[in-house]
Amino acid sequence: MSSLDLRRRRPADRRRGAQSQRGATLVVALVMLTLLSLLGATVARIALYDTLGTRGARDHEIAFEAADATLRDAEVDLRTGTRSAMLANAPLGFVNGCGTGAVSATSNLGLCLPVDPTTNTQPAWETAFSAANANVAYVTYGAFTGRTWVAAGANAAPAPHYVIEALPFPMPGTDASAPRMMFRITAEALGPAQNQRSAVQSIVLQ
């Protein structure tokens, strides 16, 4: 092969080399673009989860504060509410399964006797709050105290509610046939999105 032939082939070799380099550059660019796309999607997903987590925590905090305020409302119901005179004679007026009467000075709405744990594993308050319970067996905030629940926002949760269970509490050195009454109040509230639920309890000794 002559030296002239070799010189004629060199430009073609250079073109093939340049094309090969451009092809490799294109592959690298595509790989980098794919990696950047995956990274962007991951960052967006993390940001979404963080937003949802923050919103869920906020809704739960609002639900907890509402439930705690409802405990205070129930304590007023016991001491100075519309039916406080009737409640002073507890356990009269308290019924199995929680009362469902209308709001009045002699209403037994939301007044529960404790369940027998040997025959029923679900506490009275849980049954009263159950969506499967066709009868309203709980008290809505303010029903017996005249207080008003202010629900703010277009997606505000419904007013919180509570039940009161009467628990006989015999004191040492007293007549066991006439024990003092202890009340267990259970309040429940929902957050604004209505997918966060908070239930709190308190004990009040009469």
Secondary structure, DSSP 8 states (H G I E B T S, - for coil): --HHHHHHHHHHHHHHHHHHHHHHHHHHHHHHHHHHHHHHHHHHHHHHHHHHHHHHHHHHHHHHHHHHHHHHHHHHHHHTSTTHHHHTTTTTT-BTT-B---SSTT--BTEE----TTT--S-HHHHHH-TT--S--SEETTTTT-------STT-----EEEEEEEEE--TTS-TTS-EEEEEEEEEEE-TTS--EEEEEEEEE-
